[in-house]
Amino acid sequence: MQQFLEIRRGLVKQYPNIILLYRMGDFYETFFEDAVEINRLLGITLTSRGKTVPVPLAGVPYMTLDSYLARLVKAGKAVGIVEQQGDSTTNKGAVPRKLVRIVTPGTLTESELLPSKADAALLALEPPLGKKAPEWSIVSLVLSSGAFKAMSVAEEELAGEIARIAPKEILVPDSIREKAQAIASGALVTPLPDWHFDPEHGAEQLRHHFQMESLDAWAVSEKPGILAAAGAVLGYVSQTQIESMPHIRPLVLEESSRFVGLDAATRRNLELTESLRSGGGPTLLSTIDHCLTAMGSRMLRGWITQPMRAPEVPRERHRAVGELVGDSEKCEELAAALRPLPDLERIASRIALGSVRPRELAGLRDALPQLSKLSKAAAGCSSGLLKAAAPVLEPPQELSETLERALLPEPAVTLRDGEVIADAFSDELRQLRSLRDHAGDFLTELEAREKQRTGIPNLRVEYNRVTGYFIEVTRGQADRVPADYRRRQTLKNVERFVTPELKGWEDKAIAARERSVQLERELYEGLVRSCSAWVERLTEASEAAASIDALLSLARHARDMEWTEPELSGQSGIVIRGARHPVVEKAIEHYVANDCELVPGRRLLVITGPNMGGKSTYMRSVALIALLALAGSWVPAQSARIGPIDRILTRIGASDDLAGGKSTFMVEMVEAAAILHQASSRSLVLMDEIGRGTSTFDGLSLAAAIARELADRIRSYTLFATHFFELTQLSQSCAEVANVHVRAIQSSGRVVFLHEVREGPASQSYGIAVAQLAGVPQRVIREARSTLRELEERSRLSGDQPDLFSSPGAGAQDEAPDDEGEDAEAQAALRLRDEIAALDPDSLTPRDALARLYALIELARGGKSA
Ligand SMILES: Nc1ncnc2c1ncn2[C@@H]1O[C@H](COP(=O)(O)OP(=O)(O)OP(=O)(O)O)[C@@H](O)[C@H]1O
């Protein structure tokens, strides 16, 4: 108890929710409140020990530790594992024990406890530090692969990045604990004292861990926020892993500007990796993921959650997919080599941790020839990406040989009873095993000899766990045994004896068994140490294999679903022929493909049409095609030309956040505000039914003003679905706005959805017809129709239709007229800029160029602003 309390005392301050699993022989015991807690959480029987002051106690068998660990960590507990040190039988007094590891959600490395197709990252967040670090710093570490990454992001992008990384645990300075809780998106928030986040100390830790003189090579020396967060991560890992520091790869500084910005709402709305349906439904990832290995699935997840702004990398992927789509034999060859591969990335990382299990090493041994096959298949490809993987995949010969020589063909699951190392690996082991293996011969020979010496025909040499080896004779014969027989046990019908020879042999045999187990342990540890020299190469090979797997999966989907290669163009805009929604097209039989043209001069499409007509599906299909193209995939369309995109922003669906104190309308406006702040002329924006959460005129006015802001000032590419039919008038006053509608026909009072997107506004609204379809009682439908007729009539007679859209800015009475003048100028300038951008430099005549220049000068002259 004294020992237990001492170990525990040092921990509770930092880990208030820790449970100590305290090794005692074949069990991990818990005491006091830990025992009560584990009884509550896992239903482990609660007992007590000690007469004067009973101590609550609950224990789990040590063999089953993993399954309990998983459940405790899932319940948000930190679990401290205390092991016995040295040999319990030779120690006097309490066995020495030591805390060997603290397991938290972000520091799990056991393959069985990790989701196989996603990473469980540990994250550290450092808030802005003033001028030198005006943004948030994010550092993430995936312990099971060693991936160590850093990024600085603006406040409004923070939640989106956290949603992308989907960490299991977030370390934050204590001072921002509450703020972190609000954006943690399900991860455990672990506050640390603020001094854990110290830039100088962080830099020192990084230099020390990676044995570097300077951090300049990683471009983080001047980033105090990142140094602070990285230091916190390293400190936390060494504190929780205690004895074995994991393999951590060099810190990679990711520029958030390299990737298409996707905020948390967009990731959710587009159902990239999580379904919006409460019970879970298909997602983009689950639809396109046909990977043969878990590593491949994780890679593919990374690609689609982090599409790229620059076209080079996705283009290379398109090319590789193209090669695979056209060569099914090559696909089969690659697939055959990939299929049997174990999770090399995680095995490599467990080698570094020293916790790799014998079966995992054997899996690695068997996988190496497969890697070689994969490498050969990749070398025969023509696309750059596949070809480049070949040399990286070639497995190190020396590692193959070492593992072949060291391990038994099928080693035991654990080291506990040996049977892991091959005979040929150690002479001593071979001799010890031979002693054991020939025990049978010795015993049969002894039995025959003793029968003859004593003249007792039914004498037998036997063994049981309590007595060990003995010679058994019936009681009737017992007085015939020789003088050197020593009595061990007397039972009803038999007497049991040992002889000095048998005892001597037994001692030797037991010693040999113990020694051989001990020796195997030492040899195994040595083997793991020697393997750690290859961790780096194995990790690289696993990444290359994962990429091939992901490409193969994309190719297979592209071929099966008849997707096409998109064109990533430098020309601004999005032009898609025959767009389909990648998830919906799999779910329904006759998907109606639609076109979409968002180009300079036509930047905002107002989409009208009945509910259920397919507006949301259409908008999402466009966003998903753009996203897939920039992630490197082919796309569900006849053709697609995607220009530069910096962000995809969406405001879809009404969900309220009552717990967070926000009403439906408030959520809607907060999201709209975020979009208006973030969007640029290179953003793709989806707006679904904005403004419907308030009174009609309020909502309509807001929707109109937002659409105008997006089209005219921000000039983003926007799909704007609405039930405010009045918004279709916007196109008359805004040059950038066009109308499209989803087609439906009404026959005998019922609507039929055609799901076709056509130019122009919808001709009528179908709300009542859809309500009828949904089964609203006839009486209510009749009454609604009559009210509608009345309203329409009244508005026609009084002419009170609000004319919000006749001229730009009309209705914005509090604005100074000057602003409107500037506005028109700005618009003219922007239009000119677009025109210039759209010019083809190769066919541009000097006359054209001069004409544009003069126009610019004219504009500048007439301008009022400095
Ligand atoms: N292009 C299409 N081809 C075939 N079916 C489609 C197509 N688009 C949508 N659908 C079907 O119509 C259903 C309704 O589509 P969607 O949710 O996009 O309608 P909506 O116009 O956004 O409706 P609301 O205005 O009520 O939100 C989808 O669940 C899908 O099954």
PDBQT file of the ligand as one rigid body, heavy atoms in Angstrom, charges set to zero:
ROOT
HETATM    1  N1  LIG A 901     -29.731  14.547 -60.320  1.00  0.00    +0.000 N 
HETATM    2  C1  LIG A 901     -30.529  13.683 -59.705  1.00  0.00    +0.000 A 
HETATM    3  N2  LIG A 901     -30.930  12.540 -60.299  1.00  0.00    +0.000 NA
HETATM    4  C2  LIG A 901     -31.747  11.700 -59.665  1.00  0.00    +0.000 A 
HETATM    5  N3  LIG A 901     -32.230  11.881 -58.433  1.00  0.00    +0.000 NA
HETATM    6  C3  LIG A 901     -31.873  12.975 -57.770  1.00  0.00    +0.000 A 
HETATM    7  C4  LIG A 901     -31.016  13.931 -58.370  1.00  0.00    +0.000 A 
HETATM    8  N4  LIG A 901     -30.829  14.953 -57.494  1.00  0.00    +0.000 NA
HETATM    9  C5  LIG A 901     -31.552  14.625 -56.395  1.00  0.00    +0.000 A 
HETATM   10  N5  LIG A 901     -32.183  13.451 -56.542  1.00  0.00    +0.000 N 
HETATM   11  C6  LIG A 901     -33.056  12.801 -55.566  1.00  0.00    +0.000 C 
HETATM   12  O1  LIG A 901     -33.934  13.769 -55.015  1.00  0.00    +0.000 OA
HETATM   13  C7  LIG A 901     -33.835  13.822 -53.610  1.00  0.00    +0.000 C 
HETATM   14  C8  LIG A 901     -33.952  15.258 -53.115  1.00  0.00    +0.000 C 
HETATM   15  O2  LIG A 901     -32.843  16.004 -53.531  1.00  0.00    +0.000 OA
HETATM   16  P1  LIG A 901     -32.345  17.286 -52.771  1.00  0.00    +0.000 P 
HETATM   17  O3  LIG A 901     -32.258  17.061 -51.318  1.00  0.00    +0.000 OA
HETATM   18  O4  LIG A 901     -31.129  17.721 -53.460  1.00  0.00    +0.000 OA
HETATM   19  O5  LIG A 901     -33.531  18.295 -53.048  1.00  0.00    +0.000 OA
HETATM   20  P2  LIG A 901     -33.679  19.844 -52.680  1.00  0.00    +0.000 P 
HETATM   21  O6  LIG A 901     -34.175  20.521 -53.897  1.00  0.00    +0.000 OA
HETATM   22  O7  LIG A 901     -32.423  20.372 -52.097  1.00  0.00    +0.000 OA
HETATM   23  O8  LIG A 901     -34.797  19.811 -51.591  1.00  0.00    +0.000 OA
HETATM   24  P3  LIG A 901     -35.093  20.886 -50.402  1.00  0.00    +0.000 P 
HETATM   25  O9  LIG A 901     -35.364  22.182 -51.074  1.00  0.00    +0.000 OA
HETATM   26  O10 LIG A 901     -36.292  20.330 -49.737  1.00  0.00    +0.000 OA
HETATM   27  O11 LIG A 901     -33.867  20.884 -49.549  1.00  0.00    +0.000 OA
HETATM   28  C9  LIG A 901     -32.488  13.193 -53.301  1.00  0.00    +0.000 C 
HETATM   29  O12 LIG A 901     -32.541  12.512 -52.099  1.00  0.00    +0.000 OA
HETATM   30  C10 LIG A 901     -32.255  12.243 -54.459  1.00  0.00    +0.000 C 
HETATM   31  O13 LIG A 901     -32.697  10.956 -54.151  1.00  0.00    +0.000 OA
ENDROOT
TORSDOF 0
